[in-house]
Amino acid sequence: MTTVSAALRLQRLVADDPALALLRAEHAPIIVALLSRLLGGEVRRRPAEEFVDLVDADLDALRPHFELPQTGKAYAAAWRAAGWLVRRPAAEARAETVELSPAALRAIRVFEQLEQPRATATESRLMTIRDQVQRLAIETDPDGARRREALERERAAIDAQIRAIGEGRFEPLDAARTKERVAEILRLAEDVPSDFQRVRFRFDELNHELMASLLDADESQRTVLEDIFRGVDLIEQTDEGLTFAAFSVLVLDAERSEAFEADIASLLERDLGDAMSMSERRFLRTFLRELKLHSHEIHGVLAEFARGLRRYVQSQDFQRDRALQRSIRAALATALRAAEHVKPFHASGVELPLTSVELSSIGALTAHDPSEFAIDEHVVAHEPGLADYEQLKALARDTEIDFEELTGVVNARLRGAEALTVAQLLADWPATQGVASVVGLMTLAMQHGSVSGDETETLVWPGVDGTTRSAVVRSHRFVERIPT
């Protein structure tokens, strides 16, 4: 590659890459500080309205030091248009959420590395490289004898360590090396959640690419359609899908997960001095759980994408879109041939009114349904008449408990008895209002009688539909007449 081609390629990258655009933005420090605090920590996705409110609150604190004339909503819209925020529909509610795009994550990582540069050649990093090279050399060696010899050397070294431990000749790792290895582990672990977001973003791109390939598919590309109709999840068969599937198997493996959590728990129980801060301990404690949540979410996204592809191909929308695309291409081809004879500014005599409404989201549109405004029945006029007292009384009785009737029944039954429970009353008096009468009697007993703490009774009453019903409640007792 020549210097000229490399310079042109990098110039195009500088002009098109959203991460570089964020690094050279006018308020880059403020934007990175806001985005990393609100969406780059433990919380990586928020409801859009909550995010805007939090941005407004931070802007109020920033304005004494910086000139920030716009509102949080305006800045959030600008960041989304620049490719630093990704807006998605929330699965559990009719709302939207926002999260950082892969470009924003890359820009934030650059700021973090510049602010807190890490050592480039630590002992733990060199050990990791050495162990990986050694394992790769063993696993790729086609010579069985050499591979056996290498494994025996590894086993001999492990046996020597076991003997040393049995003889008491071992020392725990010193504080300096412990701190260095913990820092390296945290550095590797902190990149994993961002990797999940990049995988999710890449799957979105793959979904759109597959949709476009379906529309462009011709007779020579019928395998795409045939695979979908056979139920093959094409997204999971991409390089990204296969890599994520292999990784999720490791995350969701019960035995390995238990061992990993046990190692983290034992590490956190030890006194490591200042090797880890409280926030780093909390991050490690919840690390595996967060990985499982992200893995489960992306599996759901993959399944939804695959189902969406199949539904799209099997629906009439696919055929209509194919026909529309062919019509558009035919019109463009005709226009290209006509351009040789007709100037672009030549009047066509066709008027095409254009809308002036700015559309921010397709969800803001509501389809006009003329049937909603059609009147299929004639309007019937009802002449007012005289209200009937008995009908009004029956209506009131259907909507309210008749406490006057219940009071009279209770007082009449108490004339020949010292006490009376609700169950005894219902045994020889039918509840005229069904369960409403039962509720009314229990209410009167609580107000003018007593309720047992341990004793229970069974209430039996006929419902308004004629079906007998029963309930076991605490004993409600009347001991005196109810004042009227």
Secondary structure as GFF3:
##gff-version 3
##sequence-region A 1 484
A	DSSP	alpha_helix	3	16	.	.	.	ID=ss1
A	DSSP	alpha_helix	18	23	.	.	.	ID=ss2
A	DSSP	alpha_helix	28	39	.	.	.	ID=ss3
A	DSSP	beta_strand	46	47	.	.	.	ID=ss4
A	DSSP	alpha_helix	48	62	.	.	.	ID=ss5
A	DSSP	alpha_helix	72	81	.	.	.	ID=ss6
A	DSSP	beta_strand	85	89	.	.	.	ID=ss7
A	DSSP	beta_strand	96	100	.	.	.	ID=ss8
A	DSSP	alpha_helix	102	115	.	.	.	ID=ss9
A	DSSP	alpha_helix	123	139	.	.	.	ID=ss10
A	DSSP	alpha_helix	144	166	.	.	.	ID=ss11
A	DSSP	alpha_helix	175	216	.	.	.	ID=ss12
A	DSSP	three_ten_helix	219	221	.	.	.	ID=ss13
A	DSSP	alpha_helix	222	229	.	.	.	ID=ss14
A	DSSP	three_ten_helix	235	237	.	.	.	ID=ss15
A	DSSP	alpha_helix	239	252	.	.	.	ID=ss16
A	DSSP	alpha_helix	254	269	.	.	.	ID=ss17
A	DSSP	alpha_helix	278	285	.	.	.	ID=ss18
A	DSSP	alpha_helix	287	314	.	.	.	ID=ss19
A	DSSP	alpha_helix	316	338	.	.	.	ID=ss20
A	DSSP	three_ten_helix	362	364	.	.	.	ID=ss21
A	DSSP	three_ten_helix	370	373	.	.	.	ID=ss22
A	DSSP	alpha_helix	389	399	.	.	.	ID=ss23
A	DSSP	alpha_helix	403	413	.	.	.	ID=ss24
A	DSSP	three_ten_helix	414	416	.	.	.	ID=ss25
A	DSSP	beta_strand	420	421	.	.	.	ID=ss26
A	DSSP	alpha_helix	422	428	.	.	.	ID=ss27
A	DSSP	alpha_helix	435	448	.	.	.	ID=ss28
A	DSSP	beta_strand	450	462	.	.	.	ID=ss29
A	DSSP	beta_strand	468	478	.	.	.	ID=ss30
###
